[in-house]
Each structure stands twice: as structure tokens, then as C-alpha cells.
């Protein structure tokens, strides 16, 4: 459960990201593939060496999903249900990869937002993204 202050931090950071989802998402993917190359197996549609357009397109899709979760924090389970089905039943993404994505996303946030991304904001985003990961892994059996 997110406190009112945590919700405010999440909304404040999202306001800084909004409109830049493709750029933040592409950087997230570049970091993910560099630091954790084994994760590329879940992105075979991007090929062995994805180009910038592919990274921007998929990165935007990823961060748009985060934006939906931000917009519907109180109903995250319902709005992310189709995405949870996709990851569990179709893509069969190993749930241990979600924390890796969270870590890379937080590095992207910190590198871009710098002093605007306070410790309290980082803590709120960690809690929020972990909640997203829990929702996305609930459909695994």
C-alpha cells in the first residue's frame, strides 16, 4: 500500500518522464541488455543487435504500461491483467527478470533526473515498481 506522500512522489516523477517514454525506455533496454545479456532471450523479436528505432518503439511500449499503472494505481491489478497474461502465458518471461528491469529503470531515472530524483522518490518508485512486478507475476502457475 502506497502512502499519500509516496503517491505524490510517483506522480511527480512521472510528470517529468511523460512525453519522453521512448527515450527513457530505450535507455532502460540498452542498460538491461548490457548489464544482464541473458535477458535478450525475451526480446528475440528485436534481433541480436536491435537498432535505435526498435529500442525506442519497444521502450515506449514498456513505459506506456508504467504510465497506465501510474494513472490507475488503485486498480493496477485490473489494468495490468492483460499484460500479466501475456508475460506469463505467451512470452513465459522468467519472473526473476522483473527486478532486473526495475533496477535498470531506477538507474535511468537517477541518471536523467539527478537531484530531482530524491532518496524518498527512489524509495517510492521502488515500492511502486515492485508492486507492478507482483501484479505481472500473479498469473504464473
C-alpha positions as CSV (number, residue, x, y, z in Angstrom):
1,X,0.0,0.0,0.0
2,X,1.4,3.3,-1.0
3,X,1.1,6.3,1.3
4,X,-0.2,9.7,0.1
5,X,3.4,11.0,0.1
6,X,4.7,8.0,-2.0
7,X,1.8,8.5,-4.5
8,X,2.8,12.2,-4.8
9,X,6.4,11.2,-5.4
10,X,5.4,8.8,-8.1
11,X,3.2,11.3,-9.8
12,X,5.8,14.0,-9.6
13,X,8.5,11.8,-11.2
14,X,6.0,10.6,-13.9
15,X,5.3,14.2,-14.8
16,X,9.0,14.6,-15.5
17,X,9.1,11.4,-17.7
18,X,5.8,12.0,-19.6
19,X,6.4,12.7,-23.2
20,X,9.9,11.0,-23.0
21,X,8.8,7.4,-22.6
22,X,10.5,6.2,-25.8
23,X,13.9,7.7,-24.8
24,X,13.8,6.5,-21.2
25,X,12.5,3.1,-22.3
26,X,15.2,2.7,-25.0
27,X,17.9,3.5,-22.4
28,X,16.3,1.1,-20.0
29,X,16.6,-1.7,-22.6
30,X,20.2,-0.8,-23.6
31,X,21.2,-1.0,-19.9
32,X,19.2,-4.2,-19.4
33,X,20.9,-5.9,-22.4
34,X,24.3,-4.7,-21.4
35,X,24.2,-5.5,-17.7
36,X,22.1,-8.6,-18.0
37,X,22.7,-10.0,-21.5
38,X,20.7,-13.1,-20.7
39,X,17.5,-11.0,-20.8
40,X,17.8,-10.6,-24.5
41,X,16.2,-14.1,-24.9
42,X,12.9,-12.5,-24.1
43,X,13.3,-9.9,-26.8
44,X,14.1,-12.1,-29.8
45,X,11.8,-10.0,-32.0
46,X,14.4,-7.2,-31.7
47,X,17.2,-9.4,-33.0
48,X,20.7,-9.9,-31.7
49,X,21.6,-6.2,-32.3
50,X,18.5,-4.1,-32.1
51,X,18.7,-0.7,-33.8
52,X,17.7,2.5,-32.2
53,X,14.2,2.6,-33.8
54,X,13.4,-0.9,-32.4
55,X,14.6,0.1,-28.9
56,X,12.6,3.4,-29.0
57,X,9.5,1.5,-30.1
58,X,9.7,-1.2,-27.5
59,X,10.9,1.1,-24.8
60,X,7.9,3.3,-25.4
61,X,5.5,0.4,-25.1
62,X,7.1,-0.6,-21.8
63,X,7.0,2.8,-20.3
64,X,3.4,3.4,-21.6
65,X,2.5,0.4,-19.5
66,X,4.2,2.0,-16.5
67,X,2.2,5.2,-17.2
68,X,-1.0,3.3,-17.2
69,X,-0.1,1.8,-13.8
70,X,0.7,5.3,-12.5
71,X,-2.6,6.6,-13.8
72,X,-4.5,3.6,-12.2
73,X,-2.5,2.9,-9.1
74,X,-5.7,1.9,-7.2
75,X,-6.7,-0.5,-9.9
76,X,-3.3,-1.7,-11.1
77,X,-4.3,-5.4,-10.9
78,X,-7.2,-5.0,-13.3
79,X,-5.5,-2.7,-15.8
80,X,-2.3,-4.8,-16.0
81,X,-4.2,-8.1,-16.2
82,X,-3.8,-8.5,-20.0
83,X,-0.1,-7.7,-19.7
84,X,0.3,-10.2,-16.9
85,X,-1.4,-12.9,-19.1
86,X,0.9,-12.0,-22.0
87,X,4.1,-12.3,-19.9
88,X,3.1,-15.4,-18.0
89,X,1.2,-17.5,-20.6
90,X,2.5,-16.3,-24.0
91,X,6.0,-14.8,-23.5
92,X,6.8,-17.0,-20.5
93,X,9.2,-14.5,-19.0
94,X,11.0,-15.8,-16.0
95,X,9.7,-13.7,-13.1
96,X,13.2,-13.3,-11.7
97,X,13.8,-10.8,-14.6
98,X,11.4,-8.2,-13.3
99,X,13.7,-7.0,-10.5
100,X,16.4,-6.6,-13.2
101,X,14.2,-4.3,-15.2
102,X,13.3,-2.3,-12.1
103,X,16.9,-1.8,-11.2
104,X,17.8,-0.6,-14.7
105,X,14.8,1.7,-14.8
106,X,15.8,3.3,-11.5
107,X,19.3,3.8,-12.8
108,X,17.8,5.6,-15.9
109,X,15.7,7.7,-13.6
110,X,18.6,8.7,-11.4
111,X,20.9,9.4,-14.3
112,X,18.4,11.7,-16.1
113,X,16.6,13.3,-13.1
114,X,19.7,13.6,-10.9
115,X,19.0,15.9,-7.9
116,X,15.3,15.9,-8.7
117,X,15.2,12.1,-8.0
118,X,15.5,12.2,-4.3
119,X,16.0,9.3,-2.0
120,X,12.4,9.4,-1.0
121,X,11.3,9.4,-4.6
122,X,13.6,6.4,-5.3
123,X,12.1,4.5,-2.4
124,X,8.5,5.3,-3.6
125,X,9.3,4.2,-7.1
126,X,11.0,1.0,-5.8
127,X,7.9,0.2,-3.9
128,X,5.6,1.0,-6.8
129,X,7.6,-0.9,-9.4
130,X,7.9,-3.9,-7.1
131,X,4.1,-3.8,-6.8
132,X,3.8,-3.8,-10.6
133,X,6.1,-6.8,-10.8
134,X,4.0,-8.6,-8.2
135,X,0.9,-8.0,-10.3
136,X,2.7,-9.0,-13.5
137,X,3.8,-12.3,-11.9
138,X,0.4,-13.3,-10.3
139,X,-0.7,-15.2,-13.4
140,X,2.3,-17.6,-13.3
141,X,1.5,-21.2,-12.4
